[in-house]
Amino acid sequence: MHATLLGILGLALLGALHAQDDVPVQTDFQQDKLTGRWYGIGLASNSNWFKDKKHVMKMCTTVISGTADGNLEVTSTYPKYGHGEGW
């Protein structure tokens, strides 16, 4: 569970870094340890929408990959309930 929380916080940090291009990269950062496929096994929210839908939500996947210009690309996929059925 701690690993999932750290993963979510790491993704939030990546989003903040994208917004600020002049932020230096951590000196011992190992990109190969971060890139790849990640599985979101836990989400939390107090929104009414989330409370109404959490019983039908499925595991999301996130793929982190390096780009040619040295940045990281993050793509998250959240499957819909019933394989294509709307919510």
C-alpha positions as CSV (number, residue, x, y, z in Angstrom):
1,M,0.0,0.0,0.0
2,H,2.9,2.4,0.8
3,A,4.3,1.7,-2.7
4,T,1.0,2.7,-4.3
5,L,0.9,5.9,-2.3
6,L,4.5,6.7,-3.3
7,G,3.7,6.0,-6.9
8,I,0.7,8.4,-6.9
9,L,2.8,11.0,-5.2
10,G,5.6,10.5,-7.7
11,L,3.1,11.0,-10.6
12,A,1.9,14.2,-8.9
13,L,5.5,15.3,-8.7
14,L,6.0,14.6,-12.4
15,G,3.0,16.7,-13.2
16,A,4.5,19.6,-11.2
17,L,7.9,19.2,-12.8
18,H,6.3,19.4,-16.2
19,A,4.7,22.7,-15.3
20,Q,8.1,24.1,-14.2
21,D,10.7,23.3,-16.8
22,D,13.7,24.8,-14.9
23,V,13.4,22.5,-11.9
24,P,16.6,20.4,-11.7
25,V,16.4,16.6,-11.7
26,Q,17.4,14.8,-8.5
27,T,21.1,13.9,-8.7
28,D,20.6,10.2,-8.2
29,F,17.4,9.8,-10.2
30,Q,17.3,6.5,-12.0
31,Q,14.8,6.8,-14.9
32,D,14.9,3.1,-15.6
33,K,13.4,2.5,-12.1
34,L,10.4,4.7,-12.8
35,T,9.6,3.9,-16.5
36,G,7.3,1.1,-17.4
37,R,3.8,0.0,-16.6
38,W,2.3,0.8,-13.2
39,Y,-1.0,-0.4,-11.7
40,G,-3.2,1.8,-9.5
41,I,-4.5,-0.5,-6.9
42,G,-5.9,2.1,-4.6
43,L,-7.7,5.4,-5.0
44,A,-9.3,7.7,-2.5
45,S,-11.7,10.6,-2.7
46,N,-14.6,12.2,-0.8
47,S,-16.4,13.3,-4.0
48,N,-20.0,12.2,-4.4
49,W,-19.2,10.9,-8.0
50,F,-16.4,8.7,-6.6
51,K,-18.6,7.4,-3.8
52,D,-21.3,6.5,-6.2
53,K,-19.0,4.7,-8.7
54,K,-16.3,3.1,-6.6
55,H,-18.1,-0.3,-6.5
56,V,-17.8,-0.6,-10.3
57,M,-14.4,0.9,-10.8
58,K,-11.5,-1.3,-12.1
59,M,-7.8,-1.0,-11.7
60,C,-6.2,1.7,-13.8
61,T,-2.9,1.4,-15.6
62,T,-0.2,4.1,-16.1
63,V,2.7,3.8,-18.5
64,I,5.7,6.1,-18.0
65,S,8.2,6.3,-20.9
66,G,11.1,8.5,-21.8
67,T,10.9,10.8,-24.8
68,A,13.5,11.6,-27.4
69,D,14.0,15.1,-25.9
70,G,14.7,13.7,-22.4
71,N,11.3,14.2,-20.8
72,L,8.9,11.7,-19.4
73,E,5.5,10.9,-20.9
74,V,2.8,9.6,-18.5
75,T,-0.3,7.9,-19.9
76,S,-3.1,6.7,-17.5
77,T,-6.0,4.5,-18.6
78,Y,-9.1,4.0,-16.6
79,P,-11.3,1.2,-17.9
80,K,-15.0,1.9,-18.0
81,Y,-17.5,-0.4,-16.3
82,G,-18.8,-3.2,-18.4
83,H,-16.2,-3.1,-21.2
84,G,-17.3,0.0,-23.0
85,E,-20.6,0.6,-21.3
86,G,-21.1,4.2,-20.1
87,W,-21.3,5.1,-16.4
